[in-house]
C-alpha cells in the first residue's frame, strides 16, 4: 500500500481536524485519486505530521465552478480562494473523508534522526511501506502510542 505525505499550512490543518474543511485545494492536479491515504504534514512553524485522512476524489474544474461546488467546505473565504488560484485556469480539490488526528505528532526532527537531510515535500510525495518516514511513524507510534496502523 502506498500513502501520500501532503504539506498543508497550519491554519488549514486546524480547519481539517477541528472545523468543517472537507476539501483541500491545490493549484496543480495531484497525481493520486480517491481512496488514497493522505498523511498530513503541517508546515512551518509546526513542522510535524499530525494525522491522516482518506481522499474520496480529486475534482478538476474551472475556478468559478469549483468554488460553486466546495464553497461551504473550502476552509477559506472567496477572496482568499481567488488570491490562491490567481493566474490559474483550472482549480483542483481533494475531497477529504475520515480525518484522524493522531495522539502523537511526528516532528521533522524525529524524521531527520532516522533520515538525515530529509526535507518535507513542497506539495506532496509518495511513501511506500518501507519508506524511512513510515518507519519513523511506526517506531514513534510503538513507543508513544496514539498513531493508528494506517500502512
Buried (B, 14 or more C-beta within 10 A) or exposed (E): EEBBBBBBEBEBBBBBBEEEBBBBBBEEEBEBEEEBBBBBBBBEEBBBBBBBBBBBBBBBBEBEEBBEBBEEBBBBEEEEBEEBBEEEEBBBBBBBEEBBBBEBBBBBEBBBEEBEEEEBBEBBBEBEEEBBBBBBBBBBBEEEEEBEEBB
